[in-house]
Amino acid sequence: MNIRQQLREIGIKYLQIIPLVTFISAGMMYLVFSNLVPESDPDFLITLAAASIYTTVFTVVLVPAFRVMDYMVPVNDFRAVLAHITVMTILTVGCYAGASVVTTRLFYVDSPLDPSGQFIAFLLTVLITIAILAIFYFQYFIRRNRETQQQAVKAELSALRAQINPHFLFNSLNSIAALTRLDAAKSERVTEDLAELFRYSLNASKKEMVTLEEEIEAVQLYLGIEQARFGDRLHTEFRIDSKALHARIPALVVQPLAENAVKHGIQEKPGRFDVTVEARIQGGRLHIRVTDSGPGLDPGKKEAYLAKGTGLNNVANRLRLHFGRRAELQILMNGVELLLPYEPDTADRNAKASPKEQK
């Protein structure tokens, strides 16, 4: 969706919100002032006009502010909620002050409200704003939760499809069958790796976040199976900073990158094919890089790759949902790099369900 379409969508939403909220606000203010401050002698049309100004100012400021806040600080934890509340509170007071100046100069120059009336007007405005924001955030949480669950299911299914795919299974079982005659011990290990990879995919579906160590072990299992298939053609290397192993990341975001590297690279390059997986902590961020010796990529065509590749697009969407603007997926000339916020795992490591330890 381009900028013009986004602005049009926002404009339509404004037109839907403003009239309804204006009439509700005007009705509440008129009733309250008529009963609590009868000396103010409120005129409904003036109250309606004043309410429309307040509603317009609040809507034009708070809705875009929410969009910016959601982009920069997704509401995923208590600290993010506090940040949203703080910013929205400040903006609410500012909007009230600005709208009050406008309405006073337009409608109440000759008969300004006394301090009690001003306090009631302020209290009403804040309560109405809180109610509107509560409804807005409630709908947002429902939508975000539904979208997160859908993306988690897509990631799980995408990972399982890569392993359950008949072509993949056919090649893996053929490799195991051939190894059985030549190297029974290696055949047994590859069979166990395939079973462990399935187990990890299933376990990962039960929790959204895993440690990088767990994900790397899954990548090792996957590449180990592919090595049994391609033999000496496929070479792998892992350069993992020990501190990065305890970082928490969304499940099944690194394995699809390794899968893409093998799937799209090894067929296009004869002879030796190298896949390198790197992870390090730098500047408070977790850098995960999966590169290969294939024909290469064009960093300028990121959107095209995301549109074409189901795996990359799925990873990018899940990172956006989990971290918002704090996470990035970058296309390199020889692979893909993920930049994530560094969140160390504090859980008991003995309680984690992970693939088997590599020998």
Buried (B, 14 or more C-beta within 10 A) or exposed (E): EEEEEEEEEBEEEBEEBBEEBBBBBBBBBBEBBBEEBEEBEBEEEBBBBBBBBBBBBBBBBBBEBBEEBBEEBBBBEEEBEEBBEEBBBEBBEEBBEBBBEBBBEEBBEEEEBEEEBBEBBBEBBBEBBEEBBEEBBEEBEEEBEEEBEEBBEBBBBBBBEBBEEEEBEEBBEEBBEEBBEEEEEBBEBBBEBBEBBBBBBEBBBEEBBBBBBBBBBBBBBBBBBBBBBBEEBBBBEBEBBEBBBBBBBBBBBBBBBBBBBBBBBBEEBEEEBBBBBBBBBEEEBBBBBBBBBBEBBEEEEBEEBBEEBBBBBBBBBBBBBBBBEBBBBEBEEBBBBBBBBBBEBEEEEEEBEBBBEEE
